[in-house]
Amino acid sequence: MKTLSPLQIERLKYQPKLPQCLQNGINSLEMVEGSATQSVRDQEQIQDLFKNTYGKPVVTFKNASSSSSSEVKNVGVILSGGQAPGGHNVIAGLYDALKQANSSNKLYGFLGGPSGIIDGKYVEFTDEFIDQYRNTGGFDIIGSGRTKLETEEQFKKSLEVCKKLGISAVVIIGGDDSNTNAALLAEWFVKNNTGIQVIGCPKTIDGDLKNEQIEISFGFDTATKTYGELIGNIQRDANSAKKYWHFIKIMGRSASHVALEAALQTQPNITLISEEVEEKKMSLDSIIGYMTDIIVRRAEIGKNFGIAVVPEGLIEFIPEMKSMISNLNDIMAVLEKDSSFVNASSVKEKFSIVESRLEASNAKVYNSLPALIKEQLLADRDPHGNVQVSKIETEKLLIEMISARLSELKANGSYNGKFSAQSHFFGYEGRCAFPSNFDADYCYSLGFNAFGLINFGLTGYLSSVRNLTSPASEWIAGGIPLTMMMNMEKRHGEMKPVIQKALVKLDGPVFKQLEQHREEWAMNDRYLFPGAIQYFGPSCVCDVTTCTLQLERSKELVNA
Ligand code: FBP
Protein backbone atom coordinates (compact mmCIF):
# COMPACT_ATOMS: atom_id res chain seq x y z
CA MET A 1 0.00 0.00 0.00
CA LYS A 2 1.49 3.34 -1.07
CA THR A 3 1.76 6.12 1.53
CA LEU A 4 0.28 9.38 0.28
CA SER A 5 0.99 12.92 1.43
CA PRO A 6 -2.00 14.94 2.72
CA LEU A 7 -1.95 17.06 -0.44
CA GLN A 8 -1.92 13.93 -2.63
CA ILE A 9 -4.98 12.63 -0.82
CA GLU A 10 -6.86 15.92 -1.23
CA ARG A 11 -5.87 16.38 -4.88
CA LEU A 12 -7.08 12.90 -5.81
CA LYS A 13 -10.56 14.11 -4.86
CA TYR A 14 -10.48 17.20 -7.10
CA GLN A 15 -12.99 17.05 -9.96
CA PRO A 16 -11.55 18.94 -12.94
CA LYS A 17 -13.85 21.31 -14.76
CA LEU A 18 -14.92 20.84 -18.39
CA PRO A 19 -16.17 23.24 -21.06
CA GLN A 20 -19.97 23.37 -21.19
CA CYS A 21 -20.19 21.54 -24.52
CA LEU A 22 -18.27 18.56 -23.12
CA GLN A 23 -20.26 18.46 -19.87
CA ASN A 24 -23.37 17.10 -21.58
CA GLY A 25 -21.62 13.93 -22.57
CA ILE A 26 -19.20 12.77 -25.22
CA ASN A 27 -22.01 11.23 -27.29
CA SER A 28 -23.95 14.51 -27.41
CA LEU A 29 -21.59 16.55 -29.55
CA GLU A 30 -22.00 18.16 -32.92
CA MET A 31 -18.92 19.09 -34.95
CA VAL A 32 -18.78 22.38 -36.85
CA GLU A 33 -16.20 22.59 -39.66
CA GLY A 34 -14.36 25.80 -40.59
CA SER A 35 -12.72 26.44 -43.95
CA ALA A 36 -9.70 24.60 -45.38
CA THR A 37 -6.31 25.42 -43.81
CA GLN A 38 -2.73 25.97 -45.02
CA SER A 39 0.60 25.28 -43.34
CA VAL A 40 2.29 28.33 -41.77
CA ARG A 41 5.09 28.23 -44.37
CA ASP A 42 6.49 26.08 -47.18
CA GLN A 43 2.94 25.14 -48.27
CA GLU A 44 3.93 23.25 -51.41
CA GLN A 45 6.50 21.06 -49.71
CA ILE A 46 4.27 20.33 -46.70
CA GLN A 47 1.30 19.53 -48.93
CA ASP A 48 3.47 17.18 -50.97
CA LEU A 49 4.72 15.38 -47.86
CA PHE A 50 1.25 15.16 -46.25
CA LYS A 51 -0.91 14.42 -49.30
CA ASN A 52 -3.66 12.75 -47.25
CA THR A 53 -3.85 14.93 -44.17
CA TYR A 54 -3.02 18.43 -45.49
CA GLY A 55 -5.47 21.30 -45.65
CA LYS A 56 -8.24 19.93 -43.41
CA PRO A 57 -10.52 22.46 -41.63
CA VAL A 58 -10.39 23.67 -38.05
CA VAL A 59 -13.29 22.06 -36.16
CA THR A 60 -15.31 23.19 -33.12
CA PHE A 61 -17.69 21.20 -30.95
CA LYS A 62 -21.11 22.26 -29.79
CA ASN A 63 -23.92 20.44 -28.03
CA ALA A 64 -26.02 18.24 -30.27
CA SER A 65 -29.78 18.21 -29.88
CA SER A 66 -29.76 14.44 -29.36
CA SER A 67 -27.20 11.89 -28.31
CA SER A 68 -25.89 9.05 -30.46
CA SER A 69 -24.39 5.66 -29.65
CA SER A 70 -20.74 5.00 -30.25
CA GLU A 71 -19.09 1.82 -31.57
CA VAL A 72 -16.54 -0.02 -29.43
CA LYS A 73 -13.09 1.51 -29.82
CA ASN A 74 -9.66 0.70 -28.44
CA VAL A 75 -7.32 3.64 -28.11
CA GLY A 76 -3.58 3.86 -27.33
CA VAL A 77 -1.93 6.82 -25.63
CA ILE A 78 1.70 7.97 -25.57
CA LEU A 79 3.37 10.56 -23.34
CA SER A 80 6.20 12.05 -25.35
CA GLY A 81 9.14 14.35 -24.64
CA GLY A 82 9.82 16.36 -21.49
CA GLN A 83 7.50 16.05 -18.52
CA ALA A 84 4.86 18.76 -18.02
CA PRO A 85 2.41 19.09 -15.12
CA GLY A 86 -1.02 17.77 -16.05
CA GLY A 87 -0.12 14.87 -18.35
CA HIS A 88 -1.87 12.43 -16.03
CA ASN A 89 -5.06 14.45 -16.29
CA VAL A 90 -4.97 14.33 -20.10
CA ILE A 91 -4.97 10.55 -19.79
CA ALA A 92 -7.70 10.66 -17.11
CA GLY A 93 -9.90 12.90 -19.31
CA LEU A 94 -9.34 10.65 -22.34
CA TYR A 95 -10.15 7.56 -20.26
CA ASP A 96 -13.31 9.06 -18.78
CA ALA A 97 -14.61 10.18 -22.19
CA LEU A 98 -13.79 6.82 -23.76
CA LYS A 99 -15.59 4.89 -21.01
CA GLN A 100 -18.50 7.32 -21.10
CA ALA A 101 -18.84 6.77 -24.85
CA ASN A 102 -18.98 3.01 -24.46
CA SER A 103 -18.02 1.10 -21.33
CA SER A 104 -16.52 -1.69 -23.48
CA ASN A 105 -13.92 0.71 -24.90
CA LYS A 106 -10.33 0.12 -23.83
CA LEU A 107 -7.45 2.52 -23.29
CA TYR A 108 -3.88 1.24 -23.59
CA GLY A 109 -0.89 3.26 -22.41
CA PHE A 110 2.37 2.75 -24.31
CA LEU A 111 5.31 2.61 -21.95
CA GLY A 112 8.36 4.88 -22.06
CA GLY A 113 7.26 7.26 -24.82
CA PRO A 114 6.98 6.61 -28.58
CA SER A 115 9.28 3.56 -28.30
CA GLY A 116 6.41 1.80 -26.45
CA ILE A 117 4.26 1.63 -29.57
CA ILE A 118 7.18 0.37 -31.65
CA ASP A 119 8.26 -2.30 -29.18
CA GLY A 120 4.75 -3.27 -28.13
CA LYS A 121 5.23 -2.33 -24.47
CA TYR A 122 1.93 -1.27 -22.94
CA VAL A 123 -0.51 -1.41 -20.03
CA GLU A 124 -4.29 -1.45 -20.12
CA PHE A 125 -5.84 1.24 -17.94
CA THR A 126 -8.47 0.41 -15.37
CA ASP A 127 -10.43 2.64 -12.98
CA GLU A 128 -8.19 1.67 -10.03
CA PHE A 129 -5.02 2.39 -12.00
CA ILE A 130 -6.16 5.78 -13.33
CA ASP A 131 -7.64 6.88 -10.01
CA GLN A 132 -4.23 6.87 -8.29
CA TYR A 133 -2.92 9.47 -10.73
CA ARG A 134 -5.73 12.00 -11.01
CA ASN A 135 -4.53 15.61 -10.56
CA THR A 136 -0.94 14.52 -9.87
CA GLY A 137 2.19 15.84 -11.60
CA GLY A 138 4.71 13.78 -13.55
CA PHE A 139 4.50 11.31 -16.39
CA ASP A 140 5.24 8.29 -14.24
CA ILE A 141 1.86 6.71 -14.98
CA ILE A 142 3.40 5.20 -18.16
CA GLY A 143 6.71 7.07 -18.51
CA SER A 144 7.91 9.25 -21.39
CA GLY A 145 10.67 9.24 -24.00
CA ARG A 146 12.07 11.18 -26.95
CA THR A 147 12.24 8.50 -29.65
CA LYS A 148 11.57 10.10 -33.02
CA LEU A 149 8.91 8.21 -34.97
CA GLU A 150 9.87 8.68 -38.59
CA THR A 151 11.04 5.55 -40.34
CA GLU A 152 8.98 3.14 -42.41
CA GLU A 153 10.15 0.30 -40.16
CA GLN A 154 8.95 2.11 -36.99
CA PHE A 155 5.58 2.83 -38.59
CA LYS A 156 5.16 -0.81 -39.66
CA LYS A 157 6.00 -2.04 -36.18
CA SER A 158 3.51 0.45 -34.68
CA LEU A 159 0.85 -0.84 -37.03
CA GLU A 160 1.49 -4.45 -36.00
CA VAL A 161 1.18 -3.51 -32.31
CA CYS A 162 -2.05 -1.55 -32.92
CA LYS A 163 -3.52 -4.45 -34.94
CA LYS A 164 -2.67 -6.90 -32.17
CA LEU A 165 -4.49 -4.75 -29.60
CA GLY A 166 -7.36 -3.80 -31.90
CA ILE A 167 -6.39 -0.13 -31.54
CA SER A 168 -8.11 2.22 -33.98
CA ALA A 169 -6.76 5.53 -32.61
CA VAL A 170 -3.53 6.73 -31.02
CA VAL A 171 -3.24 9.89 -28.90
CA ILE A 172 0.24 11.45 -28.71
CA ILE A 173 0.69 13.91 -25.86
CA GLY A 174 3.70 16.01 -26.73
CA GLY A 175 5.43 19.24 -27.72
CA ASP A 176 6.35 20.47 -31.20
CA ASP A 177 8.68 17.58 -32.05
CA SER A 178 6.32 14.94 -30.65
CA ASN A 179 3.35 16.36 -32.53
CA THR A 180 5.50 16.36 -35.67
CA ASN A 181 5.79 12.61 -35.00
CA ALA A 182 2.00 12.51 -34.62
CA ALA A 183 1.54 14.22 -38.01
CA LEU A 184 3.94 11.81 -39.73
CA LEU A 185 2.27 8.77 -38.20
CA ALA A 186 -1.21 10.05 -39.05
CA GLU A 187 -0.20 10.54 -42.69
CA TRP A 188 1.41 7.10 -42.92
CA PHE A 189 -1.63 5.38 -41.39
CA VAL A 190 -3.96 7.05 -43.92
CA LYS A 191 -1.62 6.43 -46.85
CA ASN A 192 -1.54 2.74 -45.99
CA ASN A 193 -5.32 2.45 -45.45
CA THR A 194 -4.90 1.19 -41.91
CA GLY A 195 -7.99 2.95 -40.56
CA ILE A 196 -5.99 4.09 -37.50
CA GLN A 197 -6.43 7.70 -36.41
CA VAL A 198 -3.80 9.87 -34.67
CA ILE A 199 -4.64 12.82 -32.42
CA GLY A 200 -2.11 15.10 -30.67
CA CYS A 201 -2.37 17.04 -27.40
CA PRO A 202 -0.36 20.27 -26.91
CA LYS A 203 2.12 19.69 -24.11
CA THR A 204 5.29 21.55 -23.14
CA ILE A 205 6.29 23.70 -20.23
CA ASP A 206 8.20 25.79 -22.81
CA GLY A 207 4.94 27.41 -23.97
CA ASP A 208 6.15 27.51 -27.57
CA LEU A 209 3.46 25.29 -29.08
CA LYS A 210 0.77 27.89 -29.61
CA ASN A 211 -1.19 29.84 -32.21
CA GLU A 212 -4.65 31.34 -32.49
CA GLN A 213 -6.32 27.99 -31.82
CA ILE A 214 -3.86 26.75 -29.18
CA GLU A 215 -3.68 29.57 -26.66
CA ILE A 216 -1.15 27.76 -24.47
CA SER A 217 0.46 24.35 -24.16
CA PHE A 218 -0.31 22.57 -20.92
CA GLY A 219 2.25 22.59 -18.11
CA PHE A 220 3.36 26.18 -18.78
CA ASP A 221 1.00 27.52 -16.12
CA THR A 222 2.21 25.23 -13.33
CA ALA A 223 5.90 25.25 -14.27
CA THR A 224 6.14 29.05 -14.47
CA LYS A 225 4.31 29.43 -11.18
CA THR A 226 6.77 26.99 -9.59
CA TYR A 227 9.74 28.97 -10.94
CA GLY A 228 8.01 32.20 -9.86
CA GLU A 229 7.84 30.88 -6.32
CA LEU A 230 11.53 29.89 -6.34
CA ILE A 231 12.71 33.20 -7.82
CA GLY A 232 10.58 35.13 -5.34
CA ASN A 233 12.20 33.20 -2.48
CA ILE A 234 15.67 33.95 -3.83
CA GLN A 235 14.80 37.63 -4.24
CA ARG A 236 13.85 37.77 -0.56
CA ASP A 237 17.10 36.08 0.34
CA ALA A 238 19.14 38.46 -1.82
CA ASN A 239 17.31 41.45 -0.40
CA SER A 240 17.94 40.21 3.14
CA ALA A 241 21.65 39.42 2.89
CA LYS A 242 22.43 42.04 0.23
CA LYS A 243 25.65 40.27 -0.73
CA TYR A 244 25.00 38.09 -3.79
CA TRP A 245 24.08 38.47 -7.40
CA HIS A 246 21.95 35.44 -8.28
CA PHE A 247 22.10 34.30 -11.90
CA ILE A 248 19.11 32.09 -12.58
CA LYS A 249 18.85 30.10 -15.77
CA ILE A 250 15.24 29.11 -16.49
CA MET A 251 14.13 26.20 -18.62
CA GLY A 252 12.68 26.62 -22.06
CA ARG A 253 14.79 24.98 -24.72
CA SER A 254 14.35 27.58 -27.38
CA ALA A 255 11.73 30.28 -26.84
CA SER A 256 11.96 32.55 -23.77
CA HIS A 257 8.27 32.39 -22.78
CA VAL A 258 9.07 30.72 -19.47
CA ALA A 259 11.75 33.25 -18.47
CA LEU A 260 9.52 36.13 -19.57
CA GLU A 261 6.53 34.86 -17.61
CA ALA A 262 8.65 34.15 -14.51
CA ALA A 263 10.04 37.70 -14.79
CA LEU A 264 6.57 39.27 -14.96
CA GLN A 265 5.58 37.28 -11.90
CA THR A 266 8.63 38.34 -9.87
CA GLN A 267 10.13 41.56 -11.37
CA PRO A 268 13.86 40.76 -11.11
CA ASN A 269 16.63 43.30 -11.80
CA ILE A 270 17.74 41.82 -15.13
CA THR A 271 15.89 39.59 -17.57
CA LEU A 272 17.41 38.49 -20.84
CA ILE A 273 15.05 37.48 -23.64
CA SER A 274 16.67 35.36 -26.35
CA GLU A 275 14.38 36.62 -29.11
CA GLU A 276 15.42 40.23 -28.35
CA VAL A 277 19.08 39.24 -28.38
CA GLU A 278 18.59 37.72 -31.83
CA GLU A 279 16.52 40.61 -33.17
CA LYS A 280 19.01 43.24 -31.98
CA LYS A 281 21.92 41.05 -33.10
CA MET A 282 23.47 41.34 -29.66
CA SER A 283 26.85 39.64 -29.48
CA LEU A 284 27.96 37.83 -26.32
CA ASP A 285 30.18 40.82 -25.68
CA SER A 286 27.28 43.27 -25.84
CA ILE A 287 25.15 41.09 -23.52
CA ILE A 288 28.00 41.14 -21.01
CA GLY A 289 28.18 44.93 -21.49
CA TYR A 290 24.44 45.33 -20.84
CA MET A 291 24.48 43.23 -17.67
CA THR A 292 27.72 44.73 -16.36
CA ASP A 293 26.32 48.22 -16.77
CA ILE A 294 23.38 47.41 -14.47
CA ILE A 295 25.68 45.73 -11.93
CA VAL A 296 27.99 48.77 -11.90
CA ARG A 297 25.11 51.27 -11.62
CA ARG A 298 23.61 49.33 -8.72
CA ALA A 299 27.00 49.17 -7.01
CA GLU A 300 27.24 52.96 -7.29
CA ILE A 301 24.13 53.25 -5.12
CA GLY A 302 25.45 50.68 -2.67
CA LYS A 303 23.59 47.65 -4.05
CA ASN A 304 26.04 44.84 -4.59
CA PHE A 305 23.29 42.32 -5.06
CA GLY A 306 20.58 41.50 -7.54
CA ILE A 307 18.74 38.91 -9.57
CA ALA A 308 19.36 38.10 -13.22
CA VAL A 309 17.03 35.76 -15.09
CA VAL A 310 18.49 34.05 -18.14
CA PRO A 311 16.53 31.87 -20.58
CA GLU A 312 17.89 28.38 -21.10
CA GLY A 313 18.08 28.70 -24.88
CA LEU A 314 19.98 32.03 -24.87
CA ILE A 315 23.20 30.68 -26.31
CA GLU A 316 21.51 29.55 -29.54
CA PHE A 317 20.12 33.05 -30.16
CA ILE A 318 23.38 35.00 -29.89
CA PRO A 319 24.17 35.53 -33.59
CA GLU A 320 27.81 34.35 -33.57
CA MET A 321 26.85 31.37 -31.37
CA LYS A 322 23.87 30.49 -33.53
CA SER A 323 26.03 30.28 -36.60
CA MET A 324 28.67 28.27 -34.74
CA ILE A 325 26.10 25.86 -33.18
CA SER A 326 24.37 25.29 -36.52
CA ASN A 327 27.74 24.47 -38.12
CA LEU A 328 28.60 22.32 -35.07
CA ASN A 329 25.28 20.41 -35.28
CA ASP A 330 26.02 19.41 -38.87
CA ILE A 331 29.53 18.35 -37.93
CA MET A 332 28.36 16.43 -34.85
CA ALA A 333 25.78 14.52 -36.91
CA VAL A 334 28.83 12.96 -38.66
CA LEU A 335 31.32 12.91 -35.76
CA GLU A 336 28.91 11.14 -33.39
CA LYS A 337 29.34 8.08 -35.65
CA ASP A 338 33.08 8.53 -36.21
CA SER A 339 35.12 6.22 -33.97
CA SER A 340 38.27 8.39 -34.11
CA PHE A 341 36.22 11.22 -32.58
CA VAL A 342 34.16 9.10 -30.17
CA ASN A 343 37.32 7.33 -28.89
CA ALA A 344 39.59 10.42 -28.90
CA SER A 345 42.13 10.17 -26.08
CA SER A 346 41.18 13.49 -24.45
CA VAL A 347 38.59 16.25 -24.52
CA LYS A 348 41.25 18.59 -25.87
CA GLU A 349 41.72 16.27 -28.86
CA LYS A 350 37.95 16.42 -29.45
CA PHE A 351 38.11 20.23 -29.34
CA SER A 352 40.84 20.29 -31.97
CA ILE A 353 39.02 17.81 -34.25
CA VAL A 354 35.91 20.01 -34.03
CA GLU A 355 37.85 23.25 -34.58
CA SER A 356 39.58 21.79 -37.63
CA ARG A 357 36.18 21.03 -39.21
CA LEU A 358 34.30 24.22 -38.29
CA GLU A 359 34.31 27.14 -40.71
CA ALA A 360 37.07 29.59 -39.72
CA SER A 361 34.81 32.24 -38.16
CA ASN A 362 32.87 29.58 -36.21
CA ALA A 363 36.07 27.89 -35.07
CA LYS A 364 37.22 31.24 -33.67
CA VAL A 365 33.98 31.63 -31.65
CA TYR A 366 34.16 28.04 -30.40
CA ASN A 367 37.77 28.45 -29.40
CA SER A 368 37.01 31.64 -27.43
CA LEU A 369 34.69 29.79 -25.02
CA PRO A 370 35.71 28.37 -21.64
CA ALA A 371 36.56 24.63 -21.80
CA LEU A 372 33.49 23.77 -19.69
CA ILE A 373 31.11 25.27 -22.26
CA LYS A 374 33.07 23.84 -25.22
CA GLU A 375 32.69 20.39 -23.72
CA GLN A 376 29.00 20.88 -22.94
CA LEU A 377 28.41 21.91 -26.56
CA LEU A 378 29.71 18.51 -27.67
CA ALA A 379 27.23 16.55 -25.51
CA ASP A 380 24.87 14.21 -27.39
CA ARG A 381 22.12 15.91 -29.38
CA ASP A 382 18.57 14.88 -28.52
CA PRO A 383 16.91 12.45 -30.96
CA HIS A 384 15.56 15.44 -32.91
CA GLY A 385 19.08 16.82 -33.49
CA ASN A 386 18.83 19.67 -30.97
CA VAL A 387 21.67 20.76 -28.68
CA GLN A 388 20.61 19.87 -25.14
CA VAL A 389 20.69 23.42 -23.80
CA SER A 390 19.71 22.27 -20.30
CA LYS A 391 23.27 20.88 -20.13
CA ILE A 392 24.97 24.14 -21.12
CA GLU A 393 25.73 26.28 -18.10
CA THR A 394 25.12 29.67 -19.67
CA GLU A 395 24.59 31.19 -16.23
CA LYS A 396 28.17 30.24 -15.31
CA LEU A 397 29.51 31.50 -18.63
CA LEU A 398 27.90 34.89 -17.96
CA ILE A 399 29.22 35.05 -14.39
CA GLU A 400 32.75 34.23 -15.55
CA MET A 401 32.73 36.83 -18.31
CA ILE A 402 31.10 39.54 -16.15
CA SER A 403 33.65 38.92 -13.38
CA ALA A 404 36.45 39.40 -15.88
CA ARG A 405 34.84 42.60 -17.20
CA LEU A 406 34.38 43.98 -13.68
CA SER A 407 38.02 43.24 -12.83
CA GLU A 408 39.07 45.33 -15.84
CA LEU A 409 36.78 48.16 -14.72
CA LYS A 410 38.14 47.93 -11.19
CA ALA A 411 41.68 48.13 -12.53
CA ASN A 412 40.91 51.35 -14.43
CA GLY A 413 39.01 52.83 -11.46
CA SER A 414 35.50 52.84 -12.96
CA TYR A 415 34.03 50.21 -10.61
CA ASN A 416 34.38 50.05 -6.89
CA GLY A 417 31.78 47.44 -5.90
CA LYS A 418 31.87 43.82 -4.81
CA PHE A 419 30.66 41.07 -7.11
CA SER A 420 29.89 37.74 -5.58
CA ALA A 421 27.62 35.53 -7.67
CA GLN A 422 25.53 32.40 -7.16
CA SER A 423 24.26 30.38 -10.07
CA HIS A 424 21.00 28.42 -10.28
CA PHE A 425 19.20 26.41 -12.88
CA PHE A 426 15.44 26.03 -12.47
CA GLY A 427 14.12 23.45 -14.86
CA TYR A 428 13.35 19.97 -13.70
CA GLU A 429 11.94 21.42 -10.43
CA GLY A 430 8.90 22.73 -12.31
CA ARG A 431 8.07 19.93 -14.71
CA CYS A 432 6.40 17.46 -12.34
CA ALA A 433 4.70 19.75 -9.81
CA PHE A 434 1.09 19.02 -8.91
CA PRO A 435 -0.81 20.71 -11.76
CA SER A 436 -2.35 24.04 -10.81
CA ASN A 437 -6.15 24.16 -10.90
CA PHE A 438 -5.83 25.71 -14.36
CA ASP A 439 -3.62 22.92 -15.70
CA ALA A 440 -5.70 20.24 -13.95
CA ASP A 441 -8.86 21.52 -15.70
CA TYR A 442 -7.20 22.32 -19.02
CA CYS A 443 -5.46 18.95 -19.29
CA TYR A 444 -8.56 16.98 -18.35
CA SER A 445 -10.50 18.93 -20.99
CA LEU A 446 -7.81 18.36 -23.64
CA GLY A 447 -7.90 14.60 -23.03
CA PHE A 448 -11.70 14.42 -22.94
CA ASN A 449 -11.90 16.50 -26.10
CA ALA A 450 -9.30 14.29 -27.84
CA PHE A 451 -11.79 11.44 -27.63
CA GLY A 452 -14.41 13.69 -29.20
CA LEU A 453 -12.09 14.17 -32.20
CA ILE A 454 -11.59 10.40 -32.39
CA ASN A 455 -15.34 9.79 -32.24
CA PHE A 456 -15.83 12.04 -35.26
CA GLY A 457 -13.25 10.01 -37.20
CA LEU A 458 -10.62 12.77 -37.45
CA THR A 459 -6.91 12.13 -37.83
CA GLY A 460 -3.81 14.33 -37.90
CA TYR A 461 -5.53 16.79 -35.54
CA LEU A 462 -4.41 18.51 -32.35
CA SER A 463 -6.89 18.73 -29.48
CA SER A 464 -7.74 22.40 -28.97
CA VAL A 465 -9.44 24.07 -25.99
CA ARG A 466 -9.69 27.88 -26.22
CA ASN A 467 -11.03 30.99 -24.52
CA LEU A 468 -8.93 30.02 -21.53
CA THR A 469 -9.07 33.21 -19.49
CA SER A 470 -12.83 32.77 -19.12
CA PRO A 471 -14.35 30.30 -16.68
CA ALA A 472 -13.88 26.67 -17.78
CA SER A 473 -17.56 26.30 -18.63
CA GLU A 474 -17.05 28.93 -21.38
CA TRP A 475 -14.01 27.26 -22.93
CA ILE A 476 -14.33 26.34 -26.62
CA ALA A 477 -13.40 22.77 -27.57
CA GLY A 478 -12.40 21.47 -31.00
CA GLY A 479 -9.38 20.54 -33.07
CA ILE A 480 -6.84 21.90 -35.54
CA PRO A 481 -5.01 20.04 -38.30
CA LEU A 482 -1.38 19.42 -37.33
CA THR A 483 -0.17 20.28 -40.82
CA MET A 484 -1.45 23.83 -40.30
CA MET A 485 1.40 24.41 -37.82
CA MET A 486 4.21 22.99 -39.98
CA ASN A 487 7.15 24.30 -41.98
CA MET A 488 10.50 22.97 -43.26
CA GLU A 489 13.57 23.22 -40.99
CA LYS A 490 17.07 21.78 -40.95
CA ARG A 491 17.50 18.86 -38.53
CA HIS A 492 20.54 16.58 -38.31
CA GLY A 493 21.84 18.38 -41.41
CA GLU A 494 18.68 17.68 -43.51
CA MET A 495 15.53 19.70 -44.29
CA LYS A 496 12.54 18.11 -42.50
CA PRO A 497 8.85 18.98 -41.99
CA VAL A 498 8.41 20.15 -38.38
CA ILE A 499 5.89 22.10 -36.31
CA GLN A 500 7.05 25.70 -36.16
CA LYS A 501 7.98 26.92 -32.69
CA ALA A 502 6.10 29.98 -31.45
CA LEU A 503 8.80 32.36 -30.21
CA VAL A 504 8.29 35.44 -28.02
CA LYS A 505 6.85 38.25 -30.13
CA LEU A 506 8.77 41.44 -29.48
CA ASP A 507 5.83 43.54 -30.60
CA GLY A 508 3.44 41.52 -28.42
CA PRO A 509 1.92 42.69 -25.13
CA VAL A 510 3.92 40.31 -22.94
CA PHE A 511 7.37 41.45 -23.98
CA LYS A 512 6.15 45.08 -24.05
CA GLN A 513 5.21 44.75 -20.38
CA LEU A 514 8.78 43.76 -19.51
CA GLU A 515 10.30 46.39 -21.78
CA GLN A 516 8.21 49.12 -20.23
CA HIS A 517 9.25 48.29 -16.65
CA ARG A 518 12.70 46.77 -16.82
CA GLU A 519 14.74 49.92 -16.15
CA GLU A 520 12.61 50.61 -13.07
CA TRP A 521 13.03 47.00 -11.90
CA ALA A 522 16.79 47.13 -12.57
CA MET A 523 17.54 49.90 -10.12
CA ASN A 524 14.62 50.04 -7.67
CA ASP A 525 13.90 46.68 -6.19
CA ARG A 526 10.28 46.00 -7.10
CA TYR A 527 10.48 42.33 -6.31
CA LEU A 528 7.21 40.38 -6.21
CA PHE A 529 6.84 37.24 -4.13
CA PRO A 530 4.23 34.98 -5.74
CA GLY A 531 4.60 32.20 -3.14
CA ALA A 532 3.64 28.57 -3.67
CA ILE A 533 0.84 27.47 -6.00
CA GLN A 534 -2.41 27.29 -4.03
CA TYR A 535 -4.90 24.56 -4.76
CA PHE A 536 -7.56 25.40 -2.20
CA GLY A 537 -8.76 28.84 -1.16
CA PRO A 538 -9.95 32.07 -2.77
CA SER A 539 -10.34 31.92 -6.54
CA CYS A 540 -8.24 35.10 -7.00
CA VAL A 541 -5.28 33.10 -5.68
CA CYS A 542 -6.06 29.58 -6.89
CA ASP A 543 -7.56 30.02 -10.33
CA VAL A 544 -5.64 32.88 -11.97
CA THR A 545 -3.79 32.00 -15.15
CA THR A 546 -0.37 33.30 -16.19
CA CYS A 547 0.41 36.95 -17.01
CA THR A 548 1.30 35.74 -20.52
CA LEU A 549 -2.09 34.23 -21.20
CA GLN A 550 -3.93 37.16 -19.66
CA LEU A 551 -1.98 39.76 -21.64
CA GLU A 552 -2.19 37.84 -24.91
CA ARG A 553 -5.89 37.13 -24.51
CA SER A 554 -6.77 40.69 -23.57
CA LYS A 555 -4.98 41.93 -26.70
CA GLU A 556 -6.83 39.35 -28.83
CA LEU A 557 -10.14 40.37 -27.32
CA VAL A 558 -9.46 44.06 -28.00
CA ASN A 559 -8.56 43.22 -31.62
CA ALA A 560 -11.55 40.90 -32.08
P1 FBP B 1 9.44 19.28 -24.51
O1 FBP B 1 9.64 20.27 -25.61
O2 FBP B 1 9.53 17.86 -24.93
O3 FBP B 1 8.19 19.56 -23.74
O4 FBP B 1 10.61 19.45 -23.46
C1 FBP B 1 10.98 20.72 -23.04
C2 FBP B 1 12.07 20.69 -22.00
O5 FBP B 1 11.54 20.65 -20.71
C3 FBP B 1 12.97 21.90 -22.20
O6 FBP B 1 12.50 22.99 -21.47
C4 FBP B 1 14.31 21.38 -21.80
O7 FBP B 1 15.35 22.04 -22.46
C5 FBP B 1 14.28 19.96 -22.22
O8 FBP B 1 12.93 19.56 -22.16
C6 FBP B 1 15.11 19.06 -21.35
O9 FBP B 1 15.06 17.77 -21.86
P2 FBP B 1 15.43 16.48 -21.05
O10 FBP B 1 14.28 16.17 -20.15
O11 FBP B 1 15.56 15.44 -22.11
O12 FBP B 1 16.67 16.75 -20.28
Residues whose N, C-alpha, C, O or C-beta is under 5 A from the ligand:
A	BS01	FBP	S80 G81 G82 G175 K203 T204 I205 D206 M251 G252 R253 S390
